[in-house]
Amino acid sequence: MEENTKTAFVVDASFVLAFLLRDGDYQQTDMIFKKYRDNELSLFAPELLYYEVINGLKSACLSKKIDQKQSNELLTLFLSLDIKTPVFNWGETLLKSFVKKVSCYDASYLVLAHNLNVKLLTFDKKLRRVLL
């Protein structure tokens, strides 16, 4: 039986939204998502990602960055990515939020990355500081 050695990452909403909305360092996101679509790597996130991305699309629409039609198209693209959302320990998330002094939302990404022993891809400045 062949061992699965595919590279994996946890992605947060800032990373996914940079890809969808072409913000920030979207060249990096393009590379990651191309490799993901080509089945060269795996992406994971807490289920929270889906709510955060949808809310980010709504905010982009309200700020007139995109229109409602574009938000629906980007939602379809996002859902087609089918980023996996494994179940993990909520108590560990609460504890990590206290230890790292972050929201439980942010802690969920940290815990998942830790539990899967993979890197968290984020453009969130506060999360990046915690990762250092």
CYANA upper distance limits for C-alpha pairs under 8 A (distance plus 0.5 A):
  6 LYS  CA     40 GLU  CA      7.00
  6 LYS  CA     41 LEU  CA      5.88
  6 LYS  CA     42 SER  CA      7.43
  7 THR  CA     40 GLU  CA      7.81
  7 THR  CA     41 LEU  CA      5.32
  7 THR  CA     42 SER  CA      6.80
  8 ALA  CA     41 LEU  CA      5.95
  8 ALA  CA     42 SER  CA      4.96
  8 ALA  CA     43 LEU  CA      6.20
  8 ALA  CA     44 PHE  CA      8.11
  8 ALA  CA    118 VAL  CA      6.69
  8 ALA  CA    119 LYS  CA      8.18
  9 PHE  CA     41 LEU  CA      8.41
  9 PHE  CA     42 SER  CA      6.92
  9 PHE  CA     43 LEU  CA      5.62
  9 PHE  CA     44 PHE  CA      6.76
  9 PHE  CA    113 ALA  CA      7.82
  9 PHE  CA    118 VAL  CA      5.89
  9 PHE  CA    119 LYS  CA      5.78
  9 PHE  CA    120 LEU  CA      6.39
  9 PHE  CA    121 LEU  CA      7.26
 10 VAL  CA     43 LEU  CA      6.19
 10 VAL  CA     44 PHE  CA      5.15
 10 VAL  CA     45 ALA  CA      5.81
 10 VAL  CA    109 TYR  CA      7.56
 10 VAL  CA    112 LEU  CA      7.70
 10 VAL  CA    113 ALA  CA      6.15
 10 VAL  CA    118 VAL  CA      7.30
 10 VAL  CA    119 LYS  CA      6.80
 10 VAL  CA    120 LEU  CA      5.21
 10 VAL  CA    121 LEU  CA      6.62
 11 VAL  CA     15 PHE  CA      6.72
 11 VAL  CA     16 VAL  CA      7.45
 11 VAL  CA     43 LEU  CA      7.18
 11 VAL  CA     44 PHE  CA      6.83
 11 VAL  CA     45 ALA  CA      6.23
 11 VAL  CA    109 TYR  CA      8.22
 11 VAL  CA    120 LEU  CA      6.30
 11 VAL  CA    121 LEU  CA      5.38
 11 VAL  CA    122 THR  CA      6.87
 12 ASP  CA     16 VAL  CA      6.97
 12 ASP  CA     45 ALA  CA      7.14
 12 ASP  CA     49 LEU  CA      6.83
 12 ASP  CA    109 TYR  CA      7.29
 12 ASP  CA    120 LEU  CA      8.00
 12 ASP  CA    121 LEU  CA      7.05
 12 ASP  CA    122 THR  CA      6.16
 13 ALA  CA     17 LEU  CA      6.29
 13 ALA  CA     49 LEU  CA      6.19
 13 ALA  CA     52 GLU  CA      6.44
 13 ALA  CA     53 VAL  CA      6.03
 13 ALA  CA    122 THR  CA      8.16
 14 SER  CA     18 ALA  CA      6.56
 14 SER  CA    122 THR  CA      6.40
 14 SER  CA    123 PHE  CA      5.96
 14 SER  CA    124 ASP  CA      6.60
 15 PHE  CA     19 PHE  CA      7.04
 15 PHE  CA     29 THR  CA      7.36
 15 PHE  CA    121 LEU  CA      6.94
 15 PHE  CA    122 THR  CA      5.57
 15 PHE  CA    123 PHE  CA      6.25
 16 VAL  CA     20 LEU  CA      6.78
 16 VAL  CA     29 THR  CA      7.99
 16 VAL  CA     53 VAL  CA      7.80
 17 LEU  CA     21 LEU  CA      6.15
 17 LEU  CA     22 ARG  CA      8.20
 17 LEU  CA     23 ASP  CA      7.98
 17 LEU  CA     53 VAL  CA      6.95
 17 LEU  CA     56 GLY  CA      7.54
 17 LEU  CA     57 LEU  CA      8.31
 18 ALA  CA     22 ARG  CA      5.78
 18 ALA  CA     23 ASP  CA      4.94
 18 ALA  CA     24 GLY  CA      6.60
 18 ALA  CA     25 ASP  CA      7.65
 18 ALA  CA     26 TYR  CA      6.16
 18 ALA  CA     29 THR  CA      7.56
 19 PHE  CA     23 ASP  CA      7.34
 19 PHE  CA     26 TYR  CA      5.85
 19 PHE  CA     29 THR  CA      5.82
 19 PHE  CA     30 ASP  CA      6.85
 20 LEU  CA     74 LEU  CA      6.84
 20 LEU  CA     78 PHE  CA      8.02
 22 ARG  CA     26 TYR  CA      5.98
 25 ASP  CA     29 THR  CA      7.45
 26 TYR  CA     30 ASP  CA      6.42
 27 GLN  CA     31 MET  CA      6.80
 28 GLN  CA     32 ILE  CA      6.87
 29 THR  CA     33 PHE  CA      6.53
 30 ASP  CA     34 LYS  CA      6.41
 31 MET  CA     35 LYS  CA      6.77
 32 ILE  CA     36 TYR  CA      6.65
 33 PHE  CA     37 ARG  CA      6.51
 34 LYS  CA     38 ASP  CA      6.59
 35 LYS  CA     39 ASN  CA      6.68
 35 LYS  CA     40 GLU  CA      5.52
 35 LYS  CA     41 LEU  CA      6.52
 36 TYR  CA     40 GLU  CA      6.16
 36 TYR  CA     41 LEU  CA      5.52
 36 TYR  CA     42 SER  CA      6.56
 36 TYR  CA     43 LEU  CA      7.60
 37 ARG  CA     81 LEU  CA      8.06
 43 LEU  CA     83 ILE  CA      6.27
 43 LEU  CA     84 LYS  CA      7.01
 44 PHE  CA     83 ILE  CA      6.15
 44 PHE  CA     84 LYS  CA      5.32
 44 PHE  CA     85 THR  CA      6.24
 44 PHE  CA     86 PRO  CA      7.82
 45 ALA  CA     49 LEU  CA      6.74
 45 ALA  CA     83 ILE  CA      7.35
 45 ALA  CA     84 LYS  CA      6.87
 45 ALA  CA     85 THR  CA      5.66
 45 ALA  CA     86 PRO  CA      7.88
 45 ALA  CA    109 TYR  CA      7.13
 45 ALA  CA    112 LEU  CA      7.64
 46 PRO  CA     85 THR  CA      5.62
 46 PRO  CA     86 PRO  CA      7.28
 46 PRO  CA     87 VAL  CA      8.16
 46 PRO  CA    108 SER  CA      6.93
 46 PRO  CA    109 TYR  CA      6.87
 46 PRO  CA    112 LEU  CA      7.54
 47 GLU  CA     51 TYR  CA      8.16
 47 GLU  CA     85 THR  CA      5.83
 47 GLU  CA     86 PRO  CA      8.38
 48 LEU  CA     52 GLU  CA      6.78
 48 LEU  CA    105 TYR  CA      7.85
 49 LEU  CA     53 VAL  CA      6.50
 50 TYR  CA     54 ILE  CA      6.70
 51 TYR  CA     55 ASN  CA      6.60
 52 GLU  CA     56 GLY  CA      6.53
 53 VAL  CA     57 LEU  CA      6.71
 54 ILE  CA     58 LYS  CA      6.83
 54 ILE  CA     75 LEU  CA      7.44
 55 ASN  CA     59 SER  CA      6.66
 56 GLY  CA     60 ALA  CA      6.63
 57 LEU  CA     61 CYS  CA      6.71
 57 LEU  CA     71 SER  CA      6.21
 57 LEU  CA     74 LEU  CA      8.24
 57 LEU  CA     75 LEU  CA      8.07
 58 LYS  CA     62 LEU  CA      6.67
 58 LYS  CA     71 SER  CA      7.55
 59 SER  CA     63 SER  CA      6.60
 60 ALA  CA     64 LYS  CA      6.75
 60 ALA  CA     65 LYS  CA      5.65
 60 ALA  CA     66 ILE  CA      6.35
 61 CYS  CA     65 LYS  CA      6.32
 61 CYS  CA     66 ILE  CA      5.35
 61 CYS  CA     67 ASP  CA      5.70
 61 CYS  CA     68 GLN  CA      6.56
 61 CYS  CA     71 SER  CA      7.16
 66 ILE  CA     70 GLN  CA      6.44
 66 ILE  CA     71 SER  CA      7.09
 67 ASP  CA     71 SER  CA      6.75
 68 GLN  CA     72 ASN  CA      6.79
 69 LYS  CA     73 GLU  CA      6.83
 70 GLN  CA     74 LEU  CA      6.53
 71 SER  CA     75 LEU  CA      6.53
 72 ASN  CA     76 THR  CA      6.74
 73 GLU  CA     77 LEU  CA      6.80
 74 LEU  CA     78 PHE  CA      6.53
 75 LEU  CA     79 LEU  CA      6.59
 76 THR  CA     80 SER  CA      6.63
 77 LEU  CA     81 LEU  CA      7.12
 78 PHE  CA     82 ASP  CA      7.94
 79 LEU  CA     83 ILE  CA      8.50
 88 PHE  CA    112 LEU  CA      7.50
 89 ASN  CA     93 THR  CA      7.15
 90 TRP  CA     94 LEU  CA      6.91
 90 TRP  CA    108 SER  CA      8.46
 91 GLY  CA     95 LEU  CA      6.78
 92 GLU  CA     96 LYS  CA      6.55
 92 GLU  CA    111 VAL  CA      7.57
 93 THR  CA     97 SER  CA      6.67
 93 THR  CA    104 CYS  CA      6.76
 93 THR  CA    107 ALA  CA      6.01
 93 THR  CA    108 SER  CA      5.88
 93 THR  CA    111 VAL  CA      6.56
 94 LEU  CA     98 PHE  CA      7.15
 94 LEU  CA    104 CYS  CA      6.50
 94 LEU  CA    107 ALA  CA      7.89
 95 LEU  CA     99 VAL  CA      6.79
 96 LYS  CA    100 LYS  CA      6.33
 96 LYS  CA    101 LYS  CA      8.36
 96 LYS  CA    102 VAL  CA      8.47
 96 LYS  CA    104 CYS  CA      8.35
 96 LYS  CA    107 ALA  CA      6.31
 96 LYS  CA    110 LEU  CA      8.40
 96 LYS  CA    111 VAL  CA      7.69
 97 SER  CA    101 LYS  CA      5.94
 97 SER  CA    102 VAL  CA      5.42
 97 SER  CA    103 SER  CA      6.14
 97 SER  CA    104 CYS  CA      5.75
 97 SER  CA    106 ASP  CA      8.09
 97 SER  CA    107 ALA  CA      5.65
 98 PHE  CA    102 VAL  CA      7.38
100 LYS  CA    107 ALA  CA      8.34
100 LYS  CA    130 VAL  CA      7.31
102 VAL  CA    106 ASP  CA      6.67
102 VAL  CA    107 ALA  CA      6.83
103 SER  CA    107 ALA  CA      6.62
104 CYS  CA    108 SER  CA      6.57
105 TYR  CA    109 TYR  CA      7.71
106 ASP  CA    110 LEU  CA      7.14
106 ASP  CA    127 LEU  CA      7.53
107 ALA  CA    111 VAL  CA      6.51
108 SER  CA    112 LEU  CA      6.64
109 TYR  CA    113 ALA  CA      6.66
109 TYR  CA    120 LEU  CA      7.78
110 LEU  CA    114 HIS  CA      6.60
110 LEU  CA    120 LEU  CA      7.68
111 VAL  CA    115 ASN  CA      6.46
112 LEU  CA    116 LEU  CA      6.56
113 ALA  CA    117 ASN  CA      6.25
113 ALA  CA    118 VAL  CA      5.64
113 ALA  CA    119 LYS  CA      6.51
113 ALA  CA    120 LEU  CA      6.28
114 HIS  CA    118 VAL  CA      7.04
122 THR  CA    127 LEU  CA      7.75
122 THR  CA    128 ARG  CA      7.43
123 PHE  CA    127 LEU  CA      8.47
123 PHE  CA    128 ARG  CA      7.67
124 ASP  CA    128 ARG  CA      6.65
125 LYS  CA    129 ARG  CA      6.77
126 LYS  CA    130 VAL  CA      6.95
127 LEU  CA    131 LEU  CA      6.77
128 ARG  CA    132 LEU  CA      7.12
